Amino acid sequence: MEFAIVSVLLLIIVFGTIEFGIAFSKVNVYTGAAREGARYAAVRCSPNLSCTNALIAQRVADSAVGYPIGPGSPTANLQCSDSNVGAEVTVSWNQSIRVNIPFVPGLNPATYTRNVRAVFRCE
């Protein structure tokens, strides 16, 4: 009887640790993808001639290594040009991250929304 109670608690702790580890990994990947998008916007989407939010969003999605982006879409707050060299360009979006811990009623799945952002200076 004691083993049944203890094993359920142990499994909740183990699965919780795994789920939060996966969620933390996703946050790190999304932060790196935001940095890549901001760097891409800062160098004026080189080698393309024009820099659009669609190009930046595609670069972010490519950098997210298969994790889905959303519900928001990555956007830059300004377009870098020769007149605003040194200005800060910020790429940001709202990202939902799900955590699903087995054996925890009322908490499955829990969805957390985080604003992911990165800042670079225009070159």
C-alpha positions in Angstrom: 0.0 0.0 0.0 2.8 2.4 0.9 4.5 1.6 -2.4 1.4 2.5 -4.4 1.2 5.9 -2.7 4.9 6.7 -2.9 5.2 5.5 -6.5 2.5 7.8 -7.7 4.2 10.8 -6.0 7.5 9.7 -7.4 6.1 9.4 -11.0 4.5 12.9 -10.7 7.9 14.4 -9.7 9.7 12.5 -12.4 7.2 13.4 -15.2 7.0 17.0 -13.8 10.8 17.3 -14.0 10.8 16.0 -17.6 7.9 18.3 -18.7 9.5 21.4 -17.2 12.8 20.5 -18.7 11.2 20.3 -22.1 9.4 23.7 -21.5 12.7 25.3 -20.5 14.4 23.9 -23.6 11.6 25.4 -25.7 12.1 28.8 -24.1 15.8 28.6 -24.8 15.1 27.7 -28.5 12.6 30.5 -28.9 15.0 33.0 -27.3 17.7 31.9 -29.7 15.3 32.1 -32.7 14.3 35.7 -31.6 18.0 36.6 -31.5 18.5 35.2 -35.0 15.5 37.2 -36.2 16.7 40.4 -34.6 20.2 39.9 -36.0 18.7 39.3 -39.5 16.7 42.5 -39.2 19.7 44.4 -38.0 21.8 43.6 -41.0 18.8 44.6 -43.3 18.0 41.0 -44.2 21.2 40.8 -46.2 21.6 39.6 -49.0 17.9 40.5 -49.8 17.3 44.1 -50.9 14.2 44.6 -48.8 13.5 43.5 -45.2 9.9 42.5 -44.5 8.3 41.0 -41.4 7.5 37.9 -43.5 11.3 37.3 -44.1 12.1 37.9 -40.5 9.3 35.5 -39.4 10.6 32.9 -41.8 14.1 33.2 -40.4 12.8 32.9 -36.8 10.7 29.8 -37.8 13.8 28.2 -39.5 15.8 28.9 -36.3 13.2 27.3 -34.0 14.3 23.8 -35.2 10.8 22.4 -35.6 9.1 24.0 -32.6 5.9 25.8 -33.6 5.8 29.6 -33.5 2.6 31.1 -32.2 0.0 32.2 -31.6 1.7 35.5 -32.4 3.9 36.1 -35.4 7.5 37.5 -35.1 7.6 41.2 -36.1 10.3 43.8 -36.0 9.6 47.2 -34.6 11.5 49.2 -37.3 13.2 48.8 -40.6 16.9 49.3 -40.5 18.4 51.7 -43.1 21.4 54.0 -43.6 19.6 56.8 -41.7 19.0 54.8 -38.4 22.3 53.0 -38.0 22.8 52.2 -34.3 19.1 52.3 -33.5 17.7 49.2 -31.7 15.5 46.8 -33.7 13.4 44.5 -31.6 11.9 41.3 -32.8 9.1 39.9 -30.6 6.0 37.8 -30.4 3.7 36.0 -27.9 4.5 32.3 -27.6 2.4 29.6 -25.9 4.2 26.8 -24.1 2.2 23.7 -22.9 3.1 21.7 -19.9 1.3 18.4 -19.4 2.1 16.5 -16.2 0.4 13.1 -15.9 -1.6 12.2 -12.7 -2.2 15.8 -11.8 -5.9 16.5 -12.2 -7.1 20.0 -13.1 -3.6 21.1 -14.3 -3.4 19.1 -17.6 -2.5 20.6 -19.9 -1.3 23.9 -18.5 -0.5 26.6 -21.2 1.8 29.5 -20.4 2.1 32.5 -22.7 5.4 34.2 -22.8 6.5 37.3 -24.8 9.7 36.3 -26.6 11.9 39.2 -27.7 15.4 40.0 -28.8 17.2 43.3 -29.5 20.0 44.2 -31.9 21.4 47.5 -33.1 21.0 48.3 -36.8 24.2 48.1 -38.8 
